[in-house]
C-alpha cells in the first residue's frame, strides 16, 4: 500500500500538495478562526462527583452563586489614608456605579463596603476593604461578561491606596490569558528556534523547511478540527496548547524520518522516483504506525469524565493524525517536485549514505551502548528512578490561583484577599443540605460541621432554606488540610 502511494505521489506531484494545502487553508479560514469563540473554560470537574452534584442542586434552587466572581480589594498605602472617609467612599462608589450602569448585561449586582459600610467588608485595623461584583450568566457566559468590564475594573483608582482585582472569575480569566500568551510565545519563539535547529541537523535550508511545512499545516488543520468538535461538544481551552505542542513536535519528528530517508536514498544512487517510493514504503510506514500507537494511547483520556481531559485527547489525536497524514501524503509529492534540490542552499554537508551514518557519531553511540549494555541499563534505570523522587511532594487540587505564576497580579491579589478576609475567601467549602422534615436536620449538621478543626470560622448559612435545601459555607484555613476537613 505504501509503495503504491509513493508511485501515486510521484505521478501527481503537482496536484497533491495544492489540493492538501487548499483543504487545510479552507478548513482553517472557515472554521479554525472561530476556535477561540467556541472553546470553553469549563470542564475541570467530574460531572458525577458529589461536589459537582451538590453545586448543581444549589444552582437549580438558588441560582449560580456569584458572590465571589470579582473582588476589588482596596489596601491603603500608608496609615494616613482613611478608607472609611466620605471622600474615599464617594469616589470609589461613583466609579463602581459607573461600571454597573454602563454594563447592565454583564453586572448582576455589587456589594461594597464603600457603599453600605458593612463591618465584615473591612479589616479590624481599617487597612483593607473590598467590594464584590457579581456577574450575569452561567458557565462560559460569566468569563465573557468579565472580559467586557475587565479593563474598566482595573482602571478604578483610590488616592493613597492600591486597588487589586481578585475573585474566582478573575483567576479564570488570568489562566485563560496565560494559556493564550503561552501559545503565542510558542509560535513566535518556537518556530524560528526549531528552524535553526533543523538547519543544524540537515545542513540545508530547503531540507529544514520540510518538517516545518508539515508542522504549520498540522497546527492549522488541527485548529479547524477542534473548532468543528467544539461546535458539538465541550472543548476546553487547554486543548489549543496541546495542538501547538504536539502538532509542531510530532510533525518535525515525522518530517525528520521522511527527509532523512529520502536524502539517504538519493545518496545511495537511486533516481528520484525510486527514492520517493522507497521513502514512503519504509519511513512512511513507520510514521503511520507510530501515529496510530500514539493515538491509541491518547484515546485512554476519553475514558475520564472530566471534559478538559477529553479535550486534551481531541487536540492531541487530531494533531498526531494530521502530522502523520501530512508527512505521508504531502512530503513524498514535495520530494518528487524538488528532486535533488532537497539539498539546495546547503550550508555544510552531512553524511548521507547508510555507511556514512554508521561511521558517524550517531552510529558510534549505539555501538558503545551495545558493548556496555549491562552497565548502561542499570545506570540509566537508576537515573530514571531518581527523577521520580520529586513526585513524593506533588500536590493535586482544583483550578485556583496557585496555577498562576507567583508574581501574577491576580494571584497576588487573591492571596492578599484571603489573608485579610480568611472567613470570606472565594473558594469556601459548602454543605448543601436537602431535607423533608423542617429545620432540625440543618441544626444537627451545623453543630457537627462546626466541631471540625481547621476552618477559618464557623459555618454560616449562605443560602437560607428554600424548597427544602439549605447551604452552609466556611473557609478552610490551610489548603493542604483539605482532604481531612472535607472527609
C-alpha positions, 0 to 999 in steps of 0.5 A, spaced: 500 500 500 505 504 501 509 503 495 503 504 491 502 511 494 509 513 493 508 511 485 501 515 486 505 521 489 510 521 484 505 521 478 501 527 481 506 531 484 503 537 482 496 536 484 497 533 491 500 538 495 495 544 492 489 540 493 492 538 501 494 545 502 487 548 499 483 543 504 487 545 510 487 553 508 479 552 507 478 548 513 482 553 517 479 560 514 472 557 515 472 554 521 479 554 525 478 562 526 472 561 530 476 556 535 477 561 540 469 563 540 467 556 541 472 553 546 470 553 553 473 554 560 469 549 563 470 542 564 475 541 570 470 537 574 467 530 574 460 531 572 458 525 577 462 527 583 458 529 589 461 536 589 459 537 582 452 534 584 451 538 590 453 545 586 448 543 581 442 542 586 444 549 589 444 552 582 437 549 580 434 552 587 438 558 588 441 560 582 449 560 580 452 563 586 456 569 584 458 572 590 465 571 589 466 572 581 470 579 582 473 582 588 476 589 588 480 589 594 482 596 596 489 596 601 491 603 603 498 605 602 500 608 608 496 609 615 494 616 613 489 614 608 482 613 611 478 608 607 472 609 611 472 617 609 466 620 605 471 622 600 474 615 599 467 612 599 464 617 594 469 616 589 470 609 589 462 608 589 461 613 583 466 609 579 463 602 581 456 605 579 459 607 573 461 600 571 454 597 573 450 602 569 454 602 563 454 594 563 447 592 565 448 585 561 454 583 564 453 586 572 448 582 576 449 586 582 455 589 587 456 589 594 461 594 597 463 596 603 464 603 600 457 603 599 453 600 605 459 600 610 458 593 612 463 591 618 465 584 615 467 588 608 473 591 612 479 589 616 479 590 624 485 595 623 481 599 617 487 597 612 483 593 607 476 593 604 473 590 598 467 590 594 464 584 590 461 584 583 457 579 581 456 577 574 450 575 569 450 568 566 452 561 567 458 557 565 462 560 559 457 566 559 460 569 566 468 569 563 465 573 557 461 578 561 468 579 565 472 580 559 467 586 557 468 590 564 475 587 565 479 593 563 474 598 566 475 594 573 482 595 573 482 602 571 478 604 578 483 608 582 483 610 590 488 616 592 493 613 597 491 606 596 492 600 591 486 597 588 487 589 586 482 585 582 481 578 585 475 573 585 474 566 582 472 569 575 478 573 575 483 567 576 479 564 570 480 569 566 488 570 568 489 562 566 485 563 560 490 569 558 496 565 560 494 559 556 493 564 550 500 568 551 503 561 552 501 559 545 503 565 542 510 565 545 510 558 542 509 560 535 513 566 535 519 563 539 518 556 537 518 556 530 524 560 528 528 556 534 526 549 531 528 552 524 535 553 526 535 547 529 533 543 523 538 547 519 543 544 524 541 537 523 540 537 515 545 542 513 540 545 508 535 550 508 530 547 503 531 540 507 529 544 514 523 547 511 520 540 510 518 538 517 516 545 518 511 545 512 508 539 515 508 542 522 504 549 520 499 545 516 498 540 522 497 546 527 492 549 522 488 543 520 488 541 527 485 548 529 479 547 524 478 540 527 477 542 534 473 548 532 468 543 528 468 538 535 467 544 539 461 546 535 458 539 538 461 538 544 465 541 550 472 543 548 476 546 553 481 551 552 487 547 554 486 543 548 489 549 543 496 548 547 496 541 546 495 542 538 501 547 538 505 542 542 504 536 539 502 538 532 509 542 531 513 536 535 510 530 532 510 533 525 518 535 525 519 528 528 515 525 522 518 530 517 525 528 520 524 520 518 521 522 511 527 527 509 532 523 512 530 517 508 529 520 502 536 524 502 539 517 504 536 514 498 538 519 493 545 518 496 545 511 495 544 512 487 537 511 486 533 516 481 528 520 484 522 516 483 525 510 486 527 514 492 520 517 493 517 510 493 522 507 497 521 513 502 514 512 503 514 504 503 519 504 509 519 511 513 512 512 511 510 506 514 513 507 520 510 514 521 503 511 520 504 506 525 507 510 530 501 515 529 496 510 530 500 507 537 500 514 539 493 515 538 491 509 541 494 511 547 491 518 547 484 515 546 485 512 554 483 520 556 476 519 553 475 514 558 475 520 564 469 524 565 472 530 566 471 534 559 478 538 559 481 531 559 477 529 553 479 535 550 486 534 551 485 527 547 481 531 541 487 536 540 492 531 541 489 525 536 487 530 531 494 533 531 498 526 531 493 524 525 494 530 521 502 530 522 502 523 520 497 524 514 501 530 512 508 527 512 505 521 508 501 524 503 504 531 502 512 530 503 513 524 498 509 529 492 514 535 495 520 530 494 518 528 487 517 536 485 524 538 488 528 532 486 535 533 488 534 540 490 532 537 497 539 539 498 539 546 495 542 552 499 546 547 503 550 550 508 555 544 510 554 537 508 552 531 512 553 524 511 548 521 507 549 514 505 547 508 510 555 507 511 556 514 512 551 514 518 554 508 521 561 511 521 558 517 524 557 519 531 550 517 531 552 510 529 558 510 534 553 511 540 549 505 539 555 501 538 558 503 545 551 502 548 551 495 545 558 493 548 556 496 555 549 494 555 549 491 562 552 497 565 548 502 561 541 499 563 542 499 570 545 506 570 540 509 566 534 505 570 537 508 576 537 515 573 530 514 571 528 512 578 531 518 581 527 523 577 521 520 580 523 522 587 520 529 586 513 526 585 513 524 593 511 532 594 506 533 588 500 536 590 493 535 586 487 540 587 482 544 583 483 550 578 485 556 583 490 561 583 496 557 585 496 555 577 498 562 576 505 564 576 507 567 583 508 574 581 501 574 577 497 580 579 491 576 580 494 571 584 497 576 588 491 579 589 487 573 591 492 571 596 492 578 599 484 577 599 484 571 603 489 573 608 485 579 610 478 576 609 480 568 611 472 567 613 470 570 606 475 567 601 472 565 594 473 558 594 469 556 601 467 549 602 459 548 602 454 543 605 448 543 601 443 540 605 436 537 602 431 535 607 423 533 608 422 534 615 423 542 617 429 545 620 432 540 625 436 536 620 440 543 618 441 544 626 444 537 627 449 538 621 451 545 623 453 543 630 457 537 627 460 541 621 462 546 626 466 541 631 471 540 625 478 543 626 481 547 621 476 552 618 477 559 618 470 560 622 464 557 623 459 555 618 454 560 616 448 559 612 449 562 605 443 560 602 437 560 607 432 554 606 428 554 600 424 548 597 427 544 602 435 545 601 439 549 605 447 551 604 452 552 609 459 555 607 466 556 611 473 557 609 478 552 610 484 555 613 490 551 610 489 548 603 493 542 604 488 540 610 483 539 605 482 532 604 481 531 612 476 537 613 472 535 607 472 527 609 
